């Protein structure tokens, strides 16, 4: 089980590295960051999630927890959809809100069906990962905190996307 936690943490660090490179690429092409004031809370939430997961797992002694194959299958499915989200957005995938009127909104892949698929995936992960380790408190607390943060993040992102759309339409009419 500790191997799985390690893999998830490494995966998140790799994703942060990808996001940093994509941020640099977008900003070099006129990308502008929005929603900076709440971004730190996502970092804090995810760091605390892993700390809580590790502490609760250690207190419960997960060495005797048997793998729940259904939860593990859900976890694998979320990872496949997560990768689909990242691949679909390509250079535009980021953990921050970065906008530019120079680029069109991506509306293919999972974004063809759902506006914010990655937020849904993260919400599911925040439930499933702790349940795999018998960390029931973590499985309840962090999805709630995630949803609360999304009440700030999604409107901020929607406002930024509307700004891009308005800017693009204004440029097309002139």
C-alpha positions in Angstrom: 0.0 0.0 0.0 2.9 2.4 0.8 4.1 1.9 -2.8 0.7 3.1 -4.1 0.9 6.3 -2.0 4.5 6.9 -3.3 3.4 6.4 -6.9 0.5 8.9 -6.4 2.8 11.5 -4.8 5.4 11.1 -7.6 2.6 11.4 -10.2 1.5 14.7 -8.6 5.1 16.0 -8.6 5.5 15.1 -12.3 2.2 16.9 -13.0 3.3 20.0 -11.2 6.5 19.9 -13.3 4.4 19.6 -16.5 2.2 22.5 -15.3 5.2 24.7 -14.7 6.5 24.0 -18.2 3.1 24.7 -19.7 2.8 27.9 -17.6 6.1 29.1 -19.0 5.1 28.2 -22.6 1.8 30.0 -22.3 3.2 33.1 -20.7 5.9 33.3 -23.4 3.0 33.5 -25.8 1.0 36.2 -24.1 -0.8 34.0 -21.4 -2.0 35.9 -18.4 -2.6 34.3 -15.0 -5.8 34.9 -13.2 -7.1 33.7 -9.8 -3.7 33.8 -8.1 -5.2 34.7 -4.7 -6.9 31.3 -4.2 -4.3 29.1 -5.9 -2.2 28.8 -2.7 -5.3 27.2 -1.0 -5.2 24.4 -3.6 -1.6 23.7 -2.8 -2.3 23.7 1.0 -5.3 21.5 0.5 -3.4 18.9 -1.5 -0.3 18.9 0.8 -2.6 18.5 3.8 -4.5 15.7 2.0 -1.3 13.6 1.7 -0.3 14.4 5.3 -3.7 13.4 6.6 -3.7 10.3 4.4 -0.3 9.2 5.7 -1.1 10.0 9.4 -4.5 8.4 9.3 -3.1 5.3 7.5 -0.3 5.0 10.0 -2.7 5.3 12.9 -4.9 2.6 11.4 -1.9 0.3 10.5 -2.8 -0.3 6.9 -0.4 -3.2 6.6 -3.5 -5.4 7.3 -5.9 -3.6 4.9 -6.7 -5.8 2.0 -7.0 -4.2 -1.4 -10.5 -3.3 -2.4 -10.6 -4.2 -6.1 -13.6 -2.1 -6.9 -12.1 1.0 -5.3 -8.8 0.2 -7.0 -10.6 -0.1 -10.4 -12.3 3.3 -9.8 -8.9 4.7 -9.0 -7.4 3.4 -12.2 -10.3 4.7 -14.2 -9.8 8.2 -12.6 -6.2 8.0 -13.6 -7.0 7.2 -17.2 -9.5 10.1 -17.4 -6.9 12.4 -15.7 -4.4 11.5 -18.4 -7.1 12.0 -21.0 -7.7 15.5 -19.6 -4.0 16.4 -19.6 -3.4 15.0 -23.1 -6.4 16.7 -24.5 -5.3 20.1 -23.2 -1.7 19.5 -24.1 0.3 22.7 -23.6 -2.8 24.4 -22.2 -3.1 21.9 -19.2 -2.3 23.7 -16.0 -3.0 23.8 -12.3 -3.4 27.6 -12.6 -5.8 29.7 -14.5 -3.8 31.1 -17.5 -5.7 32.7 -20.3 -4.9 34.3 -23.7 -7.0 35.6 -26.5 -4.4 34.1 -28.8 -5.8 30.6 -28.2 -9.1 28.9 -28.6 -11.0 27.2 -25.8 -10.5 23.4 -26.0 -13.8 21.6 -26.4 -12.8 18.1 -27.4 -11.9 14.9 -25.5 -13.6 14.9 -22.0 -14.2 18.7 -22.4 -16.7 17.9 -25.1 -18.9 16.2 -22.5 -18.1 18.1 -19.2 -16.9 21.6 -18.7 -14.4 20.9 -15.8 -13.7 17.1 -15.9 -10.4 17.3 -14.0 -12.2 18.9 -11.0 -14.6 15.9 -11.0 -11.7 13.5 -11.2 -9.9 15.2 -8.3 -13.1 15.1 -6.2 -13.4 11.3 -6.8 -9.8 10.7 -6.0 -10.1 12.6 -2.7 -12.7 10.0 -1.8 -11.3 6.9 -3.3 -7.7 7.1 -2.4 -8.3 7.5 1.3 -10.9 4.7 1.2 -8.3 2.4 -0.3 -6.2 2.9 2.9 -9.1 2.9 5.4 -8.6 6.7 6.0 -12.3 7.4 6.4 -11.9 10.9 8.0 -9.7 12.0 5.2 -12.2 10.6 2.7 -14.9 12.8 4.1 -13.1 16.0 5.0 -11.0 16.6 1.9 -13.7 16.2 -0.8 -15.8 18.8 1.2 -12.9 21.2 1.3 -12.3 20.6 -2.4 -15.9 21.5 -3.3 -15.7 24.6 -1.1 -12.5 25.7 -3.0 -14.2 25.0 -6.3 -17.0 27.5 -5.3 -14.2 30.1 -5.7 -12.1 28.5 -8.5 -14.8 27.7 -11.0 -16.4 31.2 -11.0 -12.9 32.7 -11.3 -12.1 30.4 -14.2 -15.4 31.1 -15.9 -14.8 34.9 -15.5 -11.3 34.5 -17.1 -12.7 32.4 -20.0 -15.4 35.0 -20.6 -12.8 37.7 -20.6 -10.9 35.8 -23.4 -14.1 35.3 -25.3 -15.0 39.0 -25.1 -11.5 40.0 -26.1 -11.5 37.6 -29.1 -15.0 38.8 -30.2 -14.0 42.5 -29.9 -10.9 41.9 -32.0 -12.9 40.1 -34.7 -15.4 43.0 -34.9 -12.6 45.6 -35.4 
